[in-house]
Amino acid sequence: MRNYRLFFLSCSVFIAAATPLTHSVQPHNYQAFWVWGGIKTAQIPPTAQRLYILQGSIRPDKQQGYFQRQGILVKPLNTPVFLVYRLEILAWDAVIWQSILNQIHYWEAQSPAVLGIQLDFDAQTKQLDKYEQFLRQVRITLPQQYQLSITGLLDWSQNASPTVLQILADTVDEVIFQTYQGKHTIPHYKAYLHSLAELRVPFKVGIVARGVWDRKDEQWLEQLSHYKGIVVFLLP
């Protein structure tokens, strides 16, 4: 029995040494969060210093988009916020813009600061140039005191045109690259991370609560001049 225990202990040490330094994402270790549908304000970690709050989606309706209200209602918060809009179509009209500007003003009356808006759109890499043209129009229309943040797909860093990425850097204030899909970490996210070193646009990395994340990756990212931190997608 003693030999068996020694053998088991030796195997355990070997496995521990060979296992990557990963952990299940614990939100209280971070300071920035996405607050999507189904999240109550009581679930926001006390460590929060910045929130990205879903407020609506732009959905297709024949040739034009229409605004659908989503997310938590306006309420007092002690944390600066970005208002997030999920895009299914890039055709906007004055009604959509007015809905967004109204929400900005409502939140400004309750929060210490509305930093800007974030657009969440799954732009295919081959069509990133068209998305960038749309973003330029958003930047022109959005009052200058507000920042423009967008979410990004990991493969942009490897497959998008360097020219388009440079123009993007001149248009948006930050890109948050998502390492998850739905409620789960993308299995091979590591294959894309090192391409982020070539970017010249301020960027963050999005991870999902309770998802898999390698602490060594975070340490490596902190050495990059354009890296600005982690944002955690909260789960109900």
C-alpha positions in Angstrom: 0.0 0.0 0.0 2.8 2.4 0.8 4.5 1.8 -2.6 1.1 2.4 -4.2 0.7 5.8 -2.4 4.3 6.8 -3.4 3.5 5.9 -7.0 0.3 7.9 -7.0 2.0 10.9 -5.4 4.8 10.8 -8.0 2.2 10.7 -10.8 0.3 13.6 -9.3 3.4 15.8 -9.1 4.2 15.0 -12.7 0.7 15.8 -14.0 0.7 19.1 -12.0 4.1 20.1 -13.5 2.9 19.3 -17.0 -0.5 21.1 -16.7 -0.6 24.7 -18.1 -1.0 27.4 -15.5 -4.7 27.9 -16.2 -7.7 28.7 -14.0 -11.4 29.1 -14.2 -12.1 32.9 -14.6 -13.2 34.4 -11.3 -14.7 37.8 -11.9 -13.6 39.3 -8.6 -10.0 39.2 -9.9 -10.8 41.8 -12.6 -12.0 45.4 -12.8 -14.0 45.6 -16.2 -17.1 43.7 -17.0 -19.8 43.2 -19.7 -23.3 43.5 -18.1 -25.5 41.7 -20.6 -29.1 40.5 -20.3 -30.0 38.5 -17.3 -27.4 40.1 -15.0 -28.6 42.0 -12.0 -26.7 44.9 -10.6 -26.2 43.0 -7.4 -24.1 40.5 -9.4 -21.6 43.1 -10.5 -18.3 42.5 -8.5 -17.4 45.2 -6.1 -14.0 45.4 -7.9 -15.7 47.0 -10.9 -14.1 50.1 -12.3 -15.6 50.1 -15.7 -18.8 48.5 -17.1 -20.0 47.7 -20.6 -23.7 47.6 -20.4 -26.0 46.2 -23.1 -28.7 48.7 -24.0 -30.1 47.5 -27.3 -29.7 45.9 -30.7 -30.0 47.2 -34.2 -32.0 44.6 -36.2 -32.9 44.4 -39.9 -36.3 45.5 -41.1 -36.5 45.4 -44.9 -33.9 47.8 -46.1 -33.4 49.7 -42.8 -32.5 48.8 -39.3 -34.7 49.3 -36.2 -33.8 49.8 -32.6 -34.8 47.2 -30.0 -34.3 48.1 -26.4 -32.4 45.5 -24.3 -30.4 45.1 -21.1 -30.9 46.6 -17.7 -32.9 49.8 -17.1 -31.2 53.0 -16.3 -30.3 53.1 -12.6 -27.7 54.8 -10.3 -24.3 53.2 -10.5 -20.9 54.3 -9.0 -18.9 53.1 -12.0 -18.2 54.7 -15.4 -20.0 53.0 -18.2 -20.0 52.2 -21.9 -23.4 51.6 -23.5 -23.3 48.5 -25.7 -25.3 47.9 -28.9 -25.5 44.6 -30.7 -25.5 45.1 -34.5 -27.2 42.9 -37.0 -27.3 45.5 -39.7 -25.2 48.5 -40.5 -28.0 50.6 -42.0 -28.9 53.3 -39.4 -31.3 56.2 -39.6 -31.9 59.3 -37.5 -34.4 57.5 -35.3 -31.8 55.0 -34.3 -29.3 57.7 -33.6 -31.7 59.6 -31.5 -32.5 56.5 -29.4 -28.9 56.0 -28.6 -28.3 59.7 -27.8 -31.4 59.6 -25.5 -30.0 56.7 -23.6 -26.6 58.4 -23.2 -28.4 61.4 -21.6 -30.5 59.1 -19.3 -27.4 57.3 -18.1 -25.5 60.5 -17.6 -28.1 61.6 -15.1 -27.5 58.4 -13.0 -23.8 57.4 -13.5 -20.5 59.2 -12.7 -19.6 59.1 -16.4 -20.8 57.7 -19.7 -17.5 57.1 -21.4 -19.0 56.3 -24.8 -20.6 53.5 -26.8 -19.5 50.1 -27.8 -20.6 48.3 -31.0 -20.8 44.5 -31.0 -20.8 43.3 -34.6 -19.4 40.0 -36.0 -17.6 41.6 -39.0 -16.1 38.9 -41.2 -12.4 39.6 -41.8 -12.9 39.9 -45.6 -15.5 42.5 -45.0 -13.7 44.5 -42.4 -13.0 47.4 -44.8 -16.8 47.9 -45.1 -17.2 47.8 -41.4 -14.4 50.4 -41.0 -16.2 52.7 -43.4 -19.4 52.4 -41.3 -17.4 53.1 -38.1 -16.0 56.3 -39.6 -19.5 57.6 -40.1 -20.4 56.6 -36.5 -17.3 58.5 -35.3 -18.3 61.6 -37.3 -21.9 61.5 -35.9 -21.0 60.6 -32.3 -20.3 63.7 -30.2 -16.6 64.0 -29.8 -16.6 63.8 -26.0 -17.7 60.1 -26.2 -15.3 57.2 -27.0 -16.0 54.6 -29.7 -15.3 51.1 -28.6 -15.9 47.9 -30.6 -15.6 44.2 -30.1 -13.4 42.2 -32.4 -12.9 38.7 -33.7 -9.6 37.0 -32.9 -8.8 36.2 -36.5 -8.7 39.9 -37.4 -5.2 40.1 -36.0 -4.0 37.3 -38.3 -6.0 37.7 -41.5 -7.1 41.3 -41.8 -5.3 43.7 -44.1 -2.6 45.7 -42.2 -3.9 48.8 -44.0 -7.5 48.3 -42.8 -6.2 47.7 -39.3 -4.2 50.9 -39.3 -7.3 52.9 -40.5 -9.3 51.2 -37.8 -6.7 52.5 -35.3 -7.4 56.0 -36.5 -11.2 55.5 -36.1 -11.9 53.7 -32.8 -10.6 54.2 -29.3 -10.3 50.5 -28.5 -11.0 47.0 -29.8 -11.9 44.2 -27.3 -11.0 40.9 -28.8 -13.2 38.1 -27.6 -11.7 34.7 -26.6 -15.1 33.1 -26.1 -18.2 32.3 -27.9 -21.5 32.2 -26.1 -20.7 31.0 -22.6 -17.5 29.0 -23.4 -13.9 29.8 -24.1 -12.8 29.2 -27.7 -10.7 26.0 -27.6 -7.7 27.3 -29.6 -7.7 31.0 -28.6 -4.0 30.8 -27.8 -3.2 30.4 -31.5 -4.3 34.0 -32.2 -3.0 35.9 -29.1 0.6 36.4 -30.3 -0.7 38.1 -33.5 -2.0 40.9 -31.2 1.6 42.1 -30.7 1.5 43.5 -34.2 -1.5 45.7 -33.6 -1.2 49.5 -33.4 -4.7 50.1 -32.0 -5.4 50.1 -28.2 -7.0 46.8 -27.4 -8.3 44.7 -24.6 -9.0 41.0 -24.3 -12.5 39.7 -23.4 -12.8 36.5 -21.4 -15.9 34.7 -20.0 -16.7 34.1 -16.4 -15.9 30.6 -15.3 -14.1 30.1 -18.7 -10.6 28.8 -19.1 -7.8 31.3 -19.1 -4.0 30.9 -18.9 -2.4 33.4 -16.5 0.9 33.3 -18.5 -1.0 34.8 -21.4 -2.1 37.7 -19.3 1.4 38.3 -18.1 2.7 38.2 -21.7 0.0 40.7 -22.8 0.9 43.1 -20.1 4.3 43.7 -21.9 2.6 45.0 -25.1 2.3 48.8 -25.3 -1.2 48.8 -26.9 -2.7 46.3 -24.5 -5.1 47.9 -22.0 -6.5 45.1 -19.9 -9.1 42.4 -19.5 -12.9 42.6 -19.7 -15.0 39.8 -18.2 -18.3 38.7 -19.7 -20.5 38.1 -16.7 -22.8 35.1 -16.6 -26.1 34.9 -14.7 
